[in-house]
Amino acid sequence: MTDKAWRSVSVTTISNCFKSCGFSMSQEEASEEPLEPDMSLEADWNKLQNIEVQFDDYVTCDEGLATTGTLTDAEIIDMVNQDINEDNVDENDVDHTDPADFEPLISSKEARAAINTLRSFIEICDDIEDRVFSSLFELEKIIDKKSANCLNQNR
């Protein structure tokens, strides 16, 4: 894990960290211009101060709203039966084909879990070369790229 974290850090990130800590030769000065007050916020604040509402009225304004409820046994049974009926309708619409025709789809999450399992195993082994960790890191980059592509296609 340490190897992956170290390889994920770019030169720019390290440089920016040093600059923000004051280790830079040329440090930019922040502008000291005073900010102008936002007049719309001030007007809104003044409107709020002129409203005469008692504290108790404010606190109890939503006292009568239902925030939870209790279902009866009959209502619960009806909900379950509706779900079962909807599932049956969906199953009737499915085209049943031979599952052997499909390759098993492995999600990005499953692929990452497999990489993490391999990494955990390799970390406890002796005399493992750095190139093995580099290879795992490259595989993770491929998984990340595939995940990003899938997310972009879904948008």
C-alpha positions as CSV (number, residue, x, y, z in Angstrom):
1,M,0.0,0.0,0.0
2,T,2.8,2.3,0.8
3,D,4.3,1.7,-2.6
4,K,1.0,2.6,-4.4
5,A,0.7,5.8,-2.3
6,W,4.3,6.8,-3.1
7,R,3.9,6.2,-6.8
8,S,0.6,8.1,-6.9
9,V,2.3,11.4,-5.8
10,S,3.4,13.6,-8.6
11,V,6.4,15.9,-8.7
12,T,4.0,18.9,-9.0
13,T,2.2,17.8,-5.8
14,I,5.5,17.6,-3.9
15,S,6.6,21.0,-5.3
16,N,3.3,22.6,-4.3
17,C,3.6,21.2,-0.8
18,F,7.0,22.7,-0.3
19,K,5.8,26.1,-1.7
20,S,2.8,26.2,0.6
21,C,5.1,25.5,3.6
22,G,7.3,28.5,2.7
23,F,10.3,26.6,1.2
24,S,10.0,28.4,-2.1
25,M,12.5,31.0,-3.3
26,S,9.8,33.3,-4.7
27,Q,6.6,33.4,-2.7
28,E,3.6,35.3,-4.0
29,E,2.1,37.8,-1.7
30,A,-1.7,37.7,-1.1
31,S,-3.5,40.8,-2.0
32,E,-4.5,42.9,1.0
33,E,-7.5,44.6,-0.6
34,P,-10.5,45.0,1.7
35,L,-13.6,43.1,0.6
36,E,-16.6,45.1,-0.2
37,P,-19.7,44.1,1.7
38,D,-22.4,42.3,-0.2
39,M,-25.4,44.7,-0.2
40,S,-27.9,41.9,-0.9
41,L,-26.8,39.9,2.1
42,E,-27.1,43.0,4.3
43,A,-30.6,43.7,3.0
44,D,-31.7,40.1,3.6
45,W,-30.3,40.3,7.1
46,N,-32.3,43.5,7.8
47,K,-35.5,41.9,6.6
48,L,-34.9,39.0,9.0
49,Q,-34.4,41.2,11.9
50,N,-37.7,43.0,11.3
51,I,-39.8,39.8,11.5
52,E,-41.5,39.5,14.8
53,V,-41.7,35.8,15.6
54,Q,-41.7,34.4,19.1
55,F,-39.0,31.8,19.8
56,D,-41.6,29.2,20.9
57,D,-43.5,29.7,17.7
58,Y,-40.3,29.2,15.7
59,V,-39.3,26.0,17.6
60,T,-42.8,24.4,17.4
61,C,-43.7,25.5,13.8
62,D,-43.4,21.9,12.4
63,E,-44.6,20.1,15.5
64,G,-47.7,18.7,13.7
65,L,-45.8,17.2,10.7
66,A,-45.6,13.5,10.5
67,T,-42.0,12.4,10.3
68,T,-42.5,8.7,11.0
69,G,-45.3,6.2,10.8
70,T,-46.2,2.7,11.9
71,L,-47.5,0.2,9.3
72,T,-50.0,-2.4,10.2
73,D,-49.4,-6.0,9.5
74,A,-51.9,-5.9,6.6
75,E,-50.1,-2.9,5.0
76,I,-46.8,-4.7,5.3
77,I,-48.2,-7.8,3.6
78,D,-49.7,-5.7,0.8
79,M,-46.4,-4.1,0.2
80,V,-44.6,-7.4,0.0
81,N,-47.2,-8.9,-2.3
82,Q,-46.9,-5.9,-4.6
83,D,-43.1,-6.4,-4.7
84,I,-43.5,-10.1,-5.5
85,N,-46.0,-9.3,-8.3
86,E,-43.7,-6.7,-9.8
87,D,-40.8,-9.2,-9.7
88,N,-42.9,-11.8,-11.5
89,V,-43.8,-9.4,-14.2
90,D,-40.1,-8.5,-14.7
91,E,-39.2,-12.2,-14.8
92,N,-41.8,-12.9,-17.6
93,D,-40.2,-10.1,-19.7
94,V,-36.7,-11.6,-19.6
95,D,-35.5,-13.5,-22.6
96,H,-34.1,-16.8,-21.1
97,T,-30.9,-17.7,-22.8
98,D,-28.2,-20.2,-22.0
99,P,-25.9,-18.7,-19.3
100,A,-23.0,-20.6,-20.8
101,D,-23.1,-18.1,-23.7
102,F,-22.0,-15.2,-21.5
103,E,-18.6,-14.6,-20.1
104,P,-18.7,-13.7,-16.4
105,L,-18.5,-10.0,-15.9
106,I,-16.0,-8.8,-13.3
107,S,-16.7,-5.4,-11.8
108,S,-14.0,-2.9,-11.1
109,K,-14.7,-3.4,-7.4
110,E,-14.0,-7.2,-7.7
111,A,-10.8,-6.5,-9.8
112,R,-9.5,-4.0,-7.1
113,A,-10.2,-6.6,-4.4
114,A,-8.2,-9.2,-6.3
115,I,-5.3,-6.8,-6.7
116,N,-5.4,-6.0,-3.0
117,T,-5.4,-9.7,-2.2
118,L,-2.3,-10.2,-4.3
119,R,-0.6,-7.2,-2.8
120,S,-1.3,-8.5,0.7
121,F,0.2,-11.8,-0.2
122,I,3.2,-10.3,-1.8
123,E,3.9,-8.0,1.1
124,I,4.4,-10.9,3.5
125,C,6.7,-12.7,1.1
126,D,10.5,-12.3,1.3
127,D,12.8,-11.1,-1.5
128,I,10.1,-9.7,-3.7
129,E,11.5,-7.4,-6.4
130,D,10.2,-3.8,-6.8
131,R,9.0,-4.5,-10.3
132,V,6.3,-6.8,-8.9
133,F,4.8,-3.8,-7.0
134,S,5.2,-1.7,-10.1
135,S,3.3,-4.2,-12.1
136,L,0.5,-4.2,-9.5
137,F,0.4,-0.4,-9.6
138,E,0.1,-0.5,-13.4
139,L,-2.8,-3.0,-13.1
140,E,-4.5,-0.6,-10.7
141,K,-4.1,2.2,-13.1
142,I,-5.8,0.2,-15.8
143,I,-8.7,-0.6,-13.5
144,D,-9.0,3.0,-12.6
145,K,-9.0,4.1,-16.3
146,K,-11.7,1.5,-17.1
147,S,-13.8,2.7,-14.2
148,A,-13.5,6.3,-15.3
149,N,-14.4,5.4,-18.8
150,C,-17.5,3.5,-17.6
151,L,-18.6,6.5,-15.4
152,N,-18.1,8.9,-18.4
153,Q,-20.2,6.6,-20.6
154,N,-23.0,6.4,-18.1
155,R,-23.3,10.2,-17.9
